[in-house]
């Protein structure tokens, strides 16, 4: 595994990050793997050299953090891995148990650390932009989290570029801890981030960790196989609803993959990995070959002709994934 610098920070991460929404409790979603079933995937990630793990408080309402923490900390020393978790989404019916208020952020980090079984996370991410809380309140609370030692760095996730730049600017003006990463929606089917967010991150030295690099499996044929997750996913139809165009993109991926004699996932991930400014793509794994495919994609170098074939069918679309 060749490790890469995480934006402008001094830490190094694997260019593949294991996303842990798949692990936790099947009571939350039918397709989620419980602890015993999840453990082999986390161990395999470590064996493959992956040192970057991403979860969130809302995944299985905290159970994902518990599974990840238990498994990782029994397997390797804490400082050998980079752990990210997120805050924003509702954790209960309590009106204050959500959002990016100072109250919720400070209680949220404590609850996440307890579930993870560690006294710090490497990266604490705001899961979305909170229009109901002032930016100043949010960034001051996040600064408190960093200065208290409960998080080494802070990051952000899907939002508009102007919102992210406003937050970065206020952090700099006030001498507060700055966001070092952006976790955004990006894949061959959804490329709207290329307009503003990706150039902004390159300019500001912000690491980019795309979520759903395989478009919820659409780029690997989930529409044909109809997995449990694909069949019950309420978000996929709202994000990927230009089927004729998307089928053309999937066909392009399959064409390039067939010519190379590799699975489509290798090609789709290789394209994401090769885009300017991308640091580490977040990949979920629920089948043994998923992690093998993700790591194998790092060895695929696409030609200019192949990139042109993959990108040709794309057409502009509405923003998706900010909510």
BELLINLIN-V657804 format. One record per backbone hydrogen bond with DSSP energy under -1.0 kcal/mol. NH is the residue of the N-H (numbers start at 0). CO is the residue of the C=O. Records with the same first field share a line. If there is no record, write none. Layout:
# BELLINLIN-V657804
NH=CO + CO
This chain:
# BELLINLIN-V657804
3=12
5=10
6=4
7=204
8=5
12=3
16=280
17=51
18=282
19=53
22=19
23=32
27=24
28=24
31=28
32=21
37=33
38=34
41=37
42=38
43=39
44=40
45=41
46=42
47=43
48=45
49=44
52=81
53=17
54=83
56=85
60=57
61=58
62=59
63=58
65=61
66=62
67=63
68=64
69=65
70=66
71=67
72=68
75=71
79=76
80=77
81=50
83=52
84=122
86=124
90=96
96=93
98=87
104=100
105=101
106=102
107=103
108=104
109=105
110=106
111=107
112=108
113=109
114=110
115=111
116=112
117=112
120=149
121=82
122=82
123=152
124=84
125=154
126=86
132=129
137=133
138=134
139=135
140=136
141=137
142=138
143=139
144=140
145=141
146=142
147=143
148=145
149=144
151=120
152=121
154=123
155=180
157=182
163=159
164=160
165=161
166=162
167=163
168=164
169=165
170=166
171=167
172=168
173=169
174=171
175=170
179=153
181=206
182=155
185=210
186=189
193=190
194=191
197=192
199=195
200=196
201=197
202=198
203=199
205=200
206=179
208=181
210=183
214=211
217=214
218=213
219=216
220=217
221=216
223=220
224=220
225=221
230=226
231=227
232=228
238=234
239=235
245=241
246=242
247=243
248=244
249=245
250=246
251=247
252=248
253=249
254=250
255=251
256=252
257=253
258=254
259=255
260=256
261=256
265=262
267=263
268=264
269=265
270=266
271=267
272=268
273=269
274=271
277=274
278=207
279=207
280=14
281=209
282=16
289=286
292=288
293=289
294=290
295=291
296=292
297=294
298=295
299=296
306=302
307=303
308=304
309=305
310=306
311=307
313=310
